[in-house]
Amino acid sequence: MEALAAGALIFALALFGGGNGSSLGAGQDVVTSCDTSVAASFATSYDEAARAYVIDTVTLSGVDPACDGGGFSVTLAAVDGRRLAQASGILDLDPGSSAGLDFSADDIPAGDVGLIAVSIGK
């Protein structure tokens, strides 16, 4: 994983289940942060060509407003750690809002994803 600036929150969430709105299990490793209680969820859709559910979006919620304006990235990885896709953005939060990234163009089957790694830097 690339080196991150001081003040970044890094954690990984193991995926359990499949389909739309599947839950994410714990497996959190907090280095330093503007928030220690971020939750992640994902949405899927059925891809007829792949005959599988694919990841459409990953949404972060419960992000503390102190993180507002910081960069964030989400990496989808296989169980063996192989990177499948990555997307990033800048947090623009209202209190209690969520932040999401679109992975629909990547056509990543949900069953191939064993880990979602999230980093938030402030």
Secondary structure, DSSP 8 states (H G I E B T S, - for coil): -----TTEEEEEEEB-S-STT--B-------S-S-S--EEEEEEEEETTTTEEEEEEEEEES--GGGTT-EEEEEEE-TT--EEEEEEEE----TT--EEEE-GGG--BGGG--EEEEEEE-
